[in-house]
Amino acid sequence: MGVRLIPRAAHAGLAGTRDGRLLVRVTAPPVEGAANEALVAVLAEVCGVPRSTVRLEAGRRSREKRVSLPAAAAERLRTMAAET
């Protein structure tokens, strides 16, 4: 699943979609992996899955990321993103 990360946001959470990618806001800065860790935490919380099931596959140093999650969780994310 494609994700566009927005670090240093006022509030963490889903922010809809842009160019076919899920927008995720995190309050952490993009320093020493803090924003990536926050991204995993937000996605796990929103989907109701353990953090260990959310993996950052590509884009560790970019705002454009590819993550993998269990199929049911990914479908929930798509549904939530469409509603925001």
C-alpha positions as a Markdown table, in Angstrom:
| # | Residue | x | y | z |
|---|---|---|---|---|
| 1 | Met | 0.0 | 0.0 | 0.0 |
| 2 | Gly | 1.3 | 3.4 | -0.9 |
| 3 | Val | 1.6 | 6.1 | 1.8 |
| 4 | Arg | 2.5 | 9.7 | 1.8 |
| 5 | Leu | 3.8 | 10.7 | 5.2 |
| 6 | Ile | 3.4 | 14.2 | 6.6 |
| 7 | Pro | 5.8 | 14.7 | 9.5 |
| 8 | Arg | 5.6 | 17.4 | 12.2 |
| 9 | Ala | 1.8 | 17.7 | 11.9 |
| 10 | Ala | -0.3 | 19.2 | 14.7 |
| 11 | His | -2.3 | 15.9 | 15.0 |
| 12 | Ala | -1.6 | 12.3 | 14.1 |
| 13 | Gly | -4.0 | 10.3 | 12.0 |
| 14 | Leu | -5.3 | 9.6 | 8.5 |
| 15 | Ala | -5.8 | 12.6 | 6.2 |
| 16 | Gly | -7.5 | 11.1 | 3.2 |
| 17 | Thr | -5.7 | 10.3 | -0.1 |
| 18 | Arg | -3.6 | 12.1 | -2.7 |
| 19 | Asp | -2.5 | 10.8 | -6.0 |
| 20 | Gly | -3.6 | 7.3 | -5.1 |
| 21 | Arg | -1.6 | 7.3 | -1.8 |
| 22 | Leu | -2.9 | 7.3 | 1.7 |
| 23 | Leu | -2.0 | 10.5 | 3.6 |
| 24 | Val | -0.9 | 9.9 | 7.1 |
| 25 | Arg | 0.0 | 12.7 | 9.5 |
| 26 | Val | 2.4 | 12.2 | 12.4 |
| 27 | Thr | 3.6 | 14.6 | 15.0 |
| 28 | Ala | 7.2 | 13.2 | 15.0 |
| 29 | Pro | 10.0 | 14.9 | 13.1 |
| 30 | Pro | 11.7 | 13.1 | 10.2 |
| 31 | Val | 14.9 | 12.6 | 12.3 |
| 32 | Glu | 16.6 | 9.3 | 13.1 |
| 33 | Gly | 13.5 | 7.2 | 12.1 |
| 34 | Ala | 11.1 | 8.9 | 14.5 |
| 35 | Ala | 8.5 | 9.7 | 11.8 |
| 36 | Asn | 8.7 | 6.1 | 10.5 |
| 37 | Glu | 8.1 | 4.7 | 13.9 |
| 38 | Ala | 5.2 | 7.1 | 14.4 |
| 39 | Leu | 3.8 | 6.0 | 11.0 |
| 40 | Val | 3.8 | 2.3 | 12.1 |
| 41 | Ala | 2.2 | 3.2 | 15.4 |
| 42 | Val | -0.6 | 5.3 | 13.7 |
| 43 | Leu | -1.4 | 2.6 | 11.1 |
| 44 | Ala | -1.4 | -0.2 | 13.8 |
| 45 | Glu | -3.7 | 1.8 | 16.1 |
| 46 | Val | -6.1 | 2.8 | 13.3 |
| 47 | Cys | -6.3 | -0.8 | 12.0 |
| 48 | Gly | -6.4 | -2.4 | 15.4 |
| 49 | Val | -3.5 | -4.7 | 14.7 |
| 50 | Pro | -0.2 | -5.2 | 16.5 |
| 51 | Arg | 2.7 | -2.9 | 15.5 |
| 52 | Ser | 4.7 | -6.0 | 14.5 |
| 53 | Thr | 2.3 | -6.7 | 11.6 |
| 54 | Val | 2.9 | -3.3 | 10.0 |
| 55 | Arg | 6.1 | -3.3 | 8.0 |
| 56 | Leu | 7.8 | -0.4 | 6.1 |
| 57 | Glu | 8.8 | -2.0 | 2.8 |
| 58 | Ala | 10.3 | 1.0 | 1.0 |
| 59 | Gly | 10.9 | 4.7 | 1.4 |
| 60 | Arg | 12.7 | 4.9 | 4.8 |
| 61 | Arg | 14.2 | 8.3 | 3.8 |
| 62 | Ser | 11.3 | 9.6 | 1.7 |
| 63 | Arg | 7.8 | 10.9 | 2.3 |
| 64 | Glu | 6.6 | 8.4 | -0.2 |
| 65 | Lys | 6.5 | 5.0 | 1.4 |
| 66 | Arg | 5.3 | 1.5 | 0.8 |
| 67 | Val | 3.9 | -0.4 | 3.8 |
| 68 | Ser | 2.5 | -3.9 | 4.1 |
| 69 | Leu | -0.2 | -5.0 | 6.6 |
| 70 | Pro | -2.6 | -7.9 | 6.9 |
| 71 | Ala | -5.1 | -7.9 | 4.1 |
| 72 | Ala | -8.1 | -7.2 | 6.3 |
| 73 | Ala | -6.3 | -4.2 | 7.9 |
| 74 | Ala | -5.3 | -2.8 | 4.5 |
| 75 | Glu | -8.9 | -3.0 | 3.4 |
| 76 | Arg | -10.1 | -1.1 | 6.5 |
| 77 | Leu | -7.5 | 1.6 | 5.8 |
| 78 | Arg | -8.8 | 2.0 | 2.3 |
| 79 | Thr | -12.3 | 2.3 | 3.5 |
| 80 | Met | -11.4 | 4.9 | 6.2 |
| 81 | Ala | -9.3 | 6.9 | 3.7 |
| 82 | Ala | -12.2 | 7.1 | 1.3 |
| 83 | Glu | -14.5 | 8.4 | 4.1 |
| 84 | Thr | -12.1 | 11.2 | 5.2 |
